Amino acid sequence: MLWLLLGLLVLSLAGCAPAEQAVQIEVQVSPQPPAVGPAHLQIQLLDSGGHPLAAEKVSLEAAMSGPEMPPVKALARPAGDGRYEAPFRWSMPGQWTLTVAAVLSGGQTVTRQVNLDVAPADNQSAANRVLVPNHGAAIHLESPPDGAVFAAGQVVPVRVSVENFTLGEDGNHWHVYVDGQPQRMIMGNILTAELPDLPPGEHTISVYLSNGEHADLAEGDSVRIEIAEPAAGGN
Ligand SMILES: [Cu+2]
């Protein structure tokens, strides 16, 4: 079980307004223990009775203590039953504070803070990672098309289809590599990812199915794309 339940915290806002809902925010961080590289956060909201609770919006902010580094912000995607999914990436080893903020339908915001010790990268480049046989499972890159050219700064949308593999079941998920380096891991039943920060030049984007232990299935799919140089003369 690589998913660590980081615990429950019943939160009520300071001041104890009488009608405040006691909302629980569960945060699951994967993989465990956290290491520099792709990660995935799953957030579960529960009401005071322990029932799934939907929010208007669930956002995340991850900050490192110490270094002068701007916090990383992300919006979690709703996945039904009060669950929210957020592909994530730990950029540096060290102490991180993750703050989850859920805006409820009444406009009330509840937050949960989790402290994490992120280890250095465990060297999972595409060249030296653990591979397991596909056994008939397959992943196809539907987007971007091979040979696509993107403008500098443009977000590269990644979309896959899968065969004989149920995403979200038994920890099944998929990984995105750029030029052989791990970039994203996408958990839950989600078929899309975004690569917002690729530098100009040619890149190989590869996708692999992954089991609950984050071992890639040997056969994936890949395309070559190009990010154009920024237009000269602009300012
Ligand atoms: Cu993984």
Boltz pocket constraint, residues with backbone or C-beta under 6 A from the ligand:
constraints:
  - pocket:
      binder: B
      contacts: [[A, 31], [A, 173], [A, 174], [A, 175], [A, 185], [A, 210], [A, 211], [A, 213], [A, 214]]
      max_distance: 6.0
